[in-house]
Amino acid sequence: MVFSTVTFLFYFLPIFLVLYFALPFRHMRNIVLLLASLIFYAWGEPKNLPLLLISILLNYLCGLGMGKAQEKGGTGKAVFMAGIGFNLLLLAYFKYFNFALGSVVAVLGKAGINMPEVEAVTLPLGISFFSFHAISYLVDVYRKKTEHEKNLFALAMYITMFPQLIAGPIIRFSTIASQLHQRHHTLRRVELGIKIFILGLAQKVLIANSVALPADQIFSLAPEALGLASAWLGITCYTLQIYFDFFGYSNMAIGLGLVTGFSFPRNFNYPYVAQSITEFWQRWHLSLSRWFRDYLYIPLGGNRGSSLATYRNLFIVFFLCGLWHGANWTFVVWGLYHGAFLVLERIGLQKVMAGLPRPFRHAYTILIVMVGWVFFRCDSFSQALHYLAAMAGGMPADNAIAPVMSFMNGTVITALAAGVLVSTPILQVLNKPNAPARILAPAISLMLFILSAVSLATGAYNPFIYFRF
């Protein structure tokens, strides 16, 4: 189950909220939240629920073991290593077994060696997110940044909390540890949470889903049918789709967190207005960027060593960042591609760009990001190279504007215009205390919710395909 479905909006969420607020005591509400989260996860994949429960139990025991060792003056390093190893093995097997096996089969096949067929491993929904949550918990306990959680149900609620279970944001245990046991519910927080949730829903349904349809159609074209104009339309649509998919889902999660008494950190900060790739990563998917910074980049040495060591660390981080997003070499190339530009900007490119006018710096950043999204979206290198050739005007297909119009309609044009506008902070002026639009905020929220609900009720877009991380 995901948020942008009729089942969630009109059945699951209302029933959950009635039960949650009908109970007067915190521990009762925690039980409702935990049970709702398990039902939410099991709705589409009940066979993987035992795996999630085993992960919770083992991470709880590891945290308990570290806590007891630290109370006796030790560090609990052996238990910590065992816990981290378990989470990494879990992630490696379910997410990367098929990828690794396919790579080995391809190499051996070129050598004339045929391997017997092996049954593919099914990827559990949200495994990348709940594994990263568990790892951050163990690391924070080991580093003594937070106390180990003695209450199994509280830790289970942290890992399975349905607002952030399958698509983030990645919430540190230390960030909400106290809120698991004591949090405040106010009408103001509930009102704000509902507004943010509806905003995220509209971003996902009205923008991301609308531009996803032409993006999917164009990226599925044969190379000989792909022209300059259609290639640029496709990657423009996908650039907005990937942003509003994740941004919308993050806002929905943050909004639901506020409704239930939790404060989740902001996850996106207008990344498409960035003036460099360095700035882009300071604005894009902040919870993931900070996770890699604090749990990988800094432990590797960060930028404290030589320049070469810093560049090495950046490449390692972005190699793994690409691999985290998907088990395919195209994701690895996407990660290394961004890592390469971060290194180039550190070497001196950013100083050169700083002397150019802002429009040039912005155009450079957007171009680099869009080219990178081609690798992120394509299923193979050959498809990505054909697509990039079409963007450069090097494909023999008709490069006229006319074929592009077959992918356009009023919905797509409106979504493109809204996506470009909302990608900038220009609308923030409407949210200032004395802005006239604030008076209309409830009406605007209601209108966005109705439009989103109608779109979901009448559409056939599959929301699951973008959240299998």
N, C-alpha and C positions, 0 to 999 in steps of 0.2 A: 504494500500500500504506500502511496505517496500523497502529498498534500493536494496536488492539483487533480483530484478525481472527485466525482460526484459522491462516491462511497464515503470518502473521508469528510468532505465538507458538510454533507447533509445527514450522515448517519453516525459515523465514528466520533467526530469532534463534538457535536451537540450532546451525545450521550455521555462522553467523557467529562465535559465541562459541568453538566448537571450533577453527576456523581461526585466529581472533585470538590465542587463548592458546597454541596449538600452536607458533606461531612465536616464537623467542627474542629477536629483535632488533626495536628500536623501528621502524626504517624499514620492516620487513616488515609489522608490525602496522598502520602507517599506510597502506600499500598496500591491505591487506585492508579497512580501514575505509573508504577512499576508494572502492574497487570495490564494496563492499557498499552504500555510500550511493548510488552511481550506479544500481545494480540496484534498490535500494529505490525510487528516484524513477521509474525507467523502467518499473517493473512495471505500473503502471496507465496511464502516458502516455509511451510510448517516443518519440512524435513530438515531444515538447517537450524531450527530452534535449539535442539540438543547441543549443537556445536557452540552456539552462543552462550548457553548456560554453563557448559564445561569451561569455556574461556573465562567467564566471570568467576567461577569457583576457584580455578587454579590461580588466577591473578589475585583473588582475595587471600588465598592461602600464602602466596608469595609475599604479599604485603604484610600479612600477619607475621610471617617468619622473619622478615627484615626488621619489623618493629620490635619483636622480642629480642632479636640479636642486638639491636641498637640500645635497648634498655639495659642490656648486660655489658655494655661498653664496646661491643663489636660493631661491624659495619653491615653484616648480612650480605656480603658480596656474592657468596656462592648461591644463595637463594635468589638474589637479584639477577645474576647471570642466567640461572635456570629459567626464571620468569621471562626475561627478554628473549632467550633462545626459543622458548615455547611460542611466544607471539610471532617471532620472525619466521619460525618453521611453519606455523599455521598459515601465515600470509604467503610464504613462498610456495607451499604445496598447492593451496587452493587457487591462488592467483597466477602463479608462474609455471606450474608443472606442464600445462599444455604448451605454453610458449617455449620452455626449455626443450621439451621433447620434440616439438616441431622443428626447432633449430637444429637439433642433433640429427633428426631424420633427414633434413634437407642436405646437411653436410655429408652424411653417409651415403645418401642417394647419389650425389655427384661422384662419389668414389665407387659406385656400383654395388653398394651394400644395401640390401633391403631389410628393414626391420618389420616384425609382425605388428599388426594394428593393436593399439592400446586404447581402452575406453577413456574418453575425455573426462576430465574432472570438472564438475559443475561449480561455477563461481558463486559463493553465497553473497546475498545482497548486503552491501555496506561493510564488507569485511575490512577494507582499507581504513575506514573510519573507526570502527570499534577496536581494531587492533592498535591504531595509533593512540586512541584514548587510553587503552590499557598500558601501553608502553610509557606514555607520559606520566601515568599514575605511579608506576614502579620507579621510574627515574626520579620523580619528585620526592618520593618516600626515601629512596636511597641517598639522595642529596640532602635530605633532612629539610627540604623546603616546605614539607607538609607532614602532618602526622599520618601514620597508617590508619586506614579505616577499619574500625573494629566491628562495625555493623555491616553484615553481608548484604542486607537489603539496600542500604544506602549506596554501597559500591555498585550493586546491580543496577540501581536507578541511574547512577552516573553514566554507566556504560551504555545502557539500553534506552535512555530517555528519548522518546520518539521524536521530539522536535529536531534533534541533531543526530539521529541514529544512522541514517543511510546516506546523507549527503552533507553532513557538517552543519555549521562550522565545527572545527576541532576545538573542543573546550578543555582547557587544563583542569585537572582535578583540583589543584590549589585555588583556582579561580572561583569555584562554586562549592568547595568542601563545606564551608559553614552554612551555605544555603541549602544543602541537603538536609540539614538538621533544624535550621531556623530561618524562615524567610517571611517577608511581609507582603500581604495582599492589600492593594488599595484600588479604589475605583479609577483613580488617575492612571495607575500602571496598567490596569486592564484595558482602559480606553486607548491608551497609547499602543499597547500590544496589539489590539484589534486593528488599529490603523496601519501599523507596520506590516502586519500579516496580510491585510488586503492589498497593500501596495506591492508586496512581494508576489502575491497571487496574480495580480494584474501584470506585473513584469514577466512572470513565467508564462501565463496563458495568452495574454493579449499581444505581447511582443515576441517572446522567444518562440512560442509555438507557431505564431503566424509567419515569421521569417524562416522557420525550420523547414516548412514545406517546399518553398522554392530552392532552399539550400540543398535539401535531400535530392530533389529532382535534378538539379544541375550537377551535383557531385556524382550522380549515377549515370550521367551521359557517357557515351563512348568517346574516346579521345578525338575521333574524326568529326564528332558532332559538337565539340566544344570550341567556342570562339572567344575572342577577346572580351567583348561586352558581357557575354553570359558568364565567363569565368570570374570577372570582377563583380558581377551581381551576386554570384554564388558565394564568394568569399566574404563579401560585405554582409550578406544575410547571415552567414555562419559566425562572423565576428560579433554581430549583435546577439545571435542565438546563444552562443556559449557563455557570453557575459550575463545575459538576463536569465538564463537557466540557473546559473550558480548564484548570482546576485539575488534573484527572486526567491530561490529556495532558502538562502541565508536570511533574508528579511522575514520570510514566513517562520523560520526557526526562532529568530530573535523575538518576533512578535509573540509567538506561543510561549516562549520563555518568560516574557514579561507578564503574560496572563497568569501563568502558574507560579509567579514569584521569583523567577530566576533572571539574572542579568548576564546575558551573553555579549561578548565583545563584538564590535563592528567587524565585518569580514571583507568589505570592499570600499574603496575610497576614490571613486571616479578614475579608474586606471587608464581610461582612454584619453584623458587630458594630459597624460604624462609627457615630459619633454626629453626623456631618455629611457632606455631599457632598465637602467638602475632604478629610476623613479617608478617605472611601471611595476616592478616587483615590490616596491614599497607601498603600492596601492592595491595590488591584485591578490585575492585570496589570502588575506592577512594571517588568518589562523594557521594555514598550511605553511606559509613563508616563515612565520615565527617558530613553528614546530621544527622545521628543518634547521633554522638558525640556532635554536637553543639546544636541540638534541643531537645535531650532527655537525653543523658548520663550526660552532664554537668548540666542541670537544675535539674536533680535528685540528684545532689550532686557530681557526678563524683567520683574521688578518694580523695576528700577533707575530708571525714569523717573517720569513723573507717574502718578497713579491712572488717568487715562483711557488712557494708553499701556499700562498693565498690563492693563486690561480688554480693550483691543483685541487685545493679544497672546494673552490667554486665549481669546478668540473665534476667532482665527485658528488656534490650536493645536487647539481642539476641533472646529472646522469640518473641518480636515484629518484629525483623529483619526476622526471619523465617516465621512468619505469613505474612509479607509484600510480601515475594516471592511467596506465594501461599496459597490458602484456603484449607489446608489439614493438618491433624495432623502430617504427615510425615515431612512437612516443619517446623513445630513447634519443632519436635524432632531434626531436623538438626540444627536449631538455638540454642536450649538448649545444644546440643552436643558440638558445638563450644564454647558456653559460659562456659561450664564446663571445657574445656581444657584451656581457658584463665584464669579461676580462679585457676586451678591446677598449671599453670605456674607462676602465681603470688604468690601462696603459697610457691613454692620452686622447682617445676619441671624444670623451666627454668634454675635455677642455677645448677641443676644436669646435665641437657643437655649441658650446656655451657662447662663442663669439658670433653665432648666427642668429638671425631674428627668430622669435618664438614660433611663427608659422612653419619655418623650415625644420626646427627641432621637433615640432609636433608631427609634421609629415614624415620625418625620418622614423620616429617611434612607431606610428601607426603602420607604416609600410613594413617594418621589421616584424611587428606583431602579426600582421595579416599573413605574411609569407610563412611565419611559423605555424599559424593555424592551419595552413594547407597540409603540413605534415601531420598535425594533430588529427585532422578530419579524415584524411585518406587512409585506405586500408593497406596500401602497399607503396613502396618507393616508386615503382613505375607509374602508378596513378598520380602520385604527388608531382613527379617530374613532368608528366604530360600536362597536368593542371598548371604548373608554374610556367611551362612553355606557352600555354594558351594565354595566361595573364600577361606575358611579355609580347604577345602578338605573333608568336612563332608557329602557330598551328594553322593548317590549311582550311579550317572551317570558316564559314561566312562570319566576318567580324562586324557586320552591320548591327544596328540597334534593333531592327525589326524582330529577329528571333527572340530577343530578350523579353519582348512584350508578352510572349506566350506564358511567361512565368509570373507576370504581374497582374494584380487586380486591386481593387480599392482597399481590401484588407491588408495586403502586403505593402502597398505604398504608405498607408497610414502607419503601419507597424514600423516601417523603416524610418519614417519621419519622426515618430515618437521615440524610437530607439536612439536615434542620433541626438535628439534633444535631451532625453533623460540621461544620456551618458555623460552629460556635462552638469556642473553645479548651478546652471542658470536658473533652475526652478527653486533653488533654495531661498530666493528672495520672497517667494510666496509663503514661506514657512516662518518668516520673521514675526515677532510678537504682535506688531501693529499692522501686519499685512492684511488687506481686505479679504484675501483668499482664505485666511484662517477661519473666517466666519462660515465659509462654505465647505470647510473640510469634511464635516459629517456627510453632507450631501454628495460630495465628490467621492468619498469612500464608499457610500452606498451604491453610487452609479458604477464605480469600478467593480464592486463585488457582483452586481447584477450582470454586467457585461461579461465578466469572467465566468460566472455560473452558466449563463446562456451558451457561451462558447464551449464550455466543457460538456454541457448536456447535448449539444448538437454536433460536436466535433468527433473525429475518430483518431486523433493523434495519440500515439503511445508514449506516455510520460516515463515509462520504466527504463527505456533504452539509455537514458543519460545518467542514471544513478546507480549503475552496477559497478561500483568501485570497491 
